Amino acid sequence: MACLYVGAPACVLPLPHVFLSSSRVPKALGRLYVGALATRFFSLLTPVVPANASSALACGGADGAEAPPSPAGPTLREMCQGKVPERVLQRAEEMGYTIPTDVQRQSLPLLLSGKDCVLHAQTGSGKTLAYLLSVFSAIDIGRSSVQALIVVPSRELGIQVTKVARMLAARPVGFEMMQACTVMALLDGGMLKRHKSWLKAEPPEIVVATVGSLCQMLEKHALKLEAMRILVIDEVDFMLHSSKQVYALRKLLTSYSTIDSRQTVLASASIPQHNRFMYDCVQQKWTKNDVVHIHVNPVEPMPLHLHHKYVICKKKERLCTLLNLLQRDKPKSGIIFVGEQSEKSKRLGQPPSTTLVLDFLQNSYRGNLEVLLLDDDMNFNARATSFAELRQREYLLVSTDISSRGFDLPQTTHIYNFDLPRSAVDYLHRAGRTCRIPFSKNTCSVTSLITHEERFVLQRFENELMFECEELFLETLTA
Ligand SMILES: Nc1ncnc2c1ncn2[C@@H]1O[C@H](COP(=O)(O)OP(=O)(O)OP(=O)(O)O)[C@@H](O)[C@H]1O
């Protein structure tokens, strides 16, 4: 078990994982709030000694891993050469992936050396490409068996990950004669019967699955994981805290396959109590003992060029306030997050808040964006239609938190919290649906519509996530 910390005080040394952190000394250090968690405090200390980051890699047992390069370091190709098949590297370049992002720069040496990793980095930082490149390095293209499994929390995220994996798997110019690499999407609402026959006849190398569909296939013995070399669980904190998924996921991690036969990669922008999580990974045998925690930029859980604002208004004024904000901001595209309907309101036959906001905007919004809806209670076909439309036009999406995890819609410039999220982690993921163009410093914004009483809750999120919110005054919006 690797037990090395970079720049952390001696009192945390016995904890069971290697800790890597970004080498940037953050401006946010000056904003350490009283009341932040102790773990966060230790995280704050780490970037002060950036030079040690390389020694962490060297001493932490990362086989063959090299120190993280400087920002002007190697290209993605140079980092992956010899480990990731040439055809995939060529496809990555054709898709515009040439310079690694911070998380890719820090994680690829470890991922490509076969280490079990917990990828813990900002939303929109490029974790998907990092784990997909390691998937392609672990599998044997052309060997007809399921060698990589990527588990995702929602159908929409599954569609997105499958799309990127298929684009990387496609044969680039000059490789037309080579064996194709197949990627199967095993997602809720899909045609499982057809997939069952496909799995039997010609198993794909890579499967992207939601937990529900995956379990059905495993229980029916339609999917076999004996040849699985790499298991990725995306949005792992969400999955392991969802009562619906946790049992199946634990079984997948410990019964359907074992840590010795696979590389395990767990990814998320938020891993609450990460020291405890790393400990559990080893104790519960979800990962090998020398699992590495790659925690990029721990003091800046959200991009610095994200502008946070709030407006205080009465509940009954919120719809008009939202409209005023939209007219003032003129988003390129935006997402309006609305709380889920309560069981009580469902029982009373009331319409969900998403419908109220949607109807209001469809009647009152005069801008040129398409107003769309995505919510948990929609059937899979309606969800698929909305999701497809989002990719084709500029939009105002009214949504519950279903869109808050993993959705990659880079044209989103504005987020509105029509209802406050339930927790700081939910705030972080909602906010993370914007600022998703790596290396771009364009300012995007998150605006929360709150009552006087909710100011205290938002303040708590600010303390926990270390950001500052600017107040917008109602009078100035209507002026
Ligand atoms: N090296 C790169 N160069 C250019 N663009 C990149 C690179 N890596 C990733 N991207 C782009 O960055 C965007 C965000 O990446 P990705 O979806 O992997 O983020 P993430 O870290 O998984 O975020 P989240 O935690 O919200 O799921 C995507 O549009 C992706 O195409």
The ligand as an SDF file (V2000), in Angstrom:
LIG
                    3D

 31 33  0  0  0  0  0  0  0  0999 V2000
   -6.8970   17.4110  -24.5940 N   0  0  0  0  0  0  0  0  0  0  0  0
   -8.0210   18.0330  -24.9430 C   0  0  0  0  0  0  0  0  0  0  0  0
   -7.9910   19.0210  -25.8660 N   0  0  0  0  0  0  0  0  0  0  0  0
   -9.1140   19.6690  -26.2280 C   0  0  0  0  0  0  0  0  0  0  0  0
  -10.3370   19.4020  -25.7210 N   0  0  0  0  0  0  0  0  0  0  0  0
  -10.4350   18.4280  -24.7970 C   0  0  0  0  0  0  0  0  0  0  0  0
   -9.2830   17.6920  -24.3650 C   0  0  0  0  0  0  0  0  0  0  0  0
   -9.6870   16.7820  -23.4490 N   0  0  0  0  0  0  0  0  0  0  0  0
  -11.0210   16.9320  -23.3190 C   0  0  0  0  0  0  0  0  0  0  0  0
  -11.4750   17.9130  -24.1180 N   0  0  0  0  0  0  0  0  0  0  0  0
  -12.8790   18.4040  -24.2240 C   0  0  0  0  0  0  0  0  0  0  0  0
  -13.2250   18.9450  -22.9500 O   0  0  0  0  0  0  0  0  0  0  0  0
  -14.6140   18.7940  -22.7070 C   0  0  0  0  0  0  0  0  0  0  0  0
  -14.8240   18.2470  -21.2940 C   0  0  0  0  0  0  0  0  0  0  0  0
  -14.2500   16.9570  -21.1830 O   0  0  0  0  0  0  0  0  0  0  0  0
  -14.9330   15.7780  -20.3290 P   0  0  0  0  0  0  0  0  0  0  0  0
  -16.3630   15.6150  -20.7150 O   0  0  0  0  0  0  0  0  0  0  0  0
  -14.0390   14.6170  -20.3870 O   0  0  0  0  0  0  0  0  0  0  0  0
  -14.8740   16.4160  -18.8710 O   0  0  0  0  0  0  0  0  0  0  0  0
  -15.0040   15.6560  -17.4600 P   0  0  0  0  0  0  0  0  0  0  0  0
  -13.7680   15.9240  -16.7120 O   0  0  0  0  0  0  0  0  0  0  0  0
  -15.4110   14.2410  -17.6700 O   0  0  0  0  0  0  0  0  0  0  0  0
  -16.2010   16.4920  -16.8170 O   0  0  0  0  0  0  0  0  0  0  0  0
  -17.3820   16.0200  -15.8070 P   0  0  0  0  0  0  0  0  0  0  0  0
  -16.7550   15.8350  -14.4630 O   0  0  0  0  0  0  0  0  0  0  0  0
  -18.3340   17.1670  -15.8470 O   0  0  0  0  0  0  0  0  0  0  0  0
  -17.9580   14.7650  -16.3650 O   0  0  0  0  0  0  0  0  0  0  0  0
  -15.1340   17.8760  -23.7950 C   0  0  0  0  0  0  0  0  0  0  0  0
  -15.8520   18.6620  -24.7200 O   0  0  0  0  0  0  0  0  0  0  0  0
  -13.9000   17.2920  -24.4420 C   0  0  0  0  0  0  0  0  0  0  0  0
  -14.0960   17.0320  -25.8150 O   0  0  0  0  0  0  0  0  0  0  0  0
  1  2  1  0
  2  3  1  0
  2  7  2  0
  3  4  2  0
  4  5  1  0
  5  6  2  0
  6  7  1  0
  6 10  1  0
  7  8  1  0
  8  9  2  0
  9 10  1  0
 10 11  1  0
 11 12  1  0
 11 30  1  0
 12 13  1  0
 13 14  1  0
 13 28  1  0
 14 15  1  0
 15 16  1  0
 16 17  2  0
 16 18  1  0
 16 19  1  0
 19 20  1  0
 20 21  2  0
 20 22  1  0
 20 23  1  0
 23 24  1  0
 24 25  2  0
 24 26  1  0
 24 27  1  0
 28 29  1  0
 28 30  1  0
 30 31  1  0
M  END
$$$$
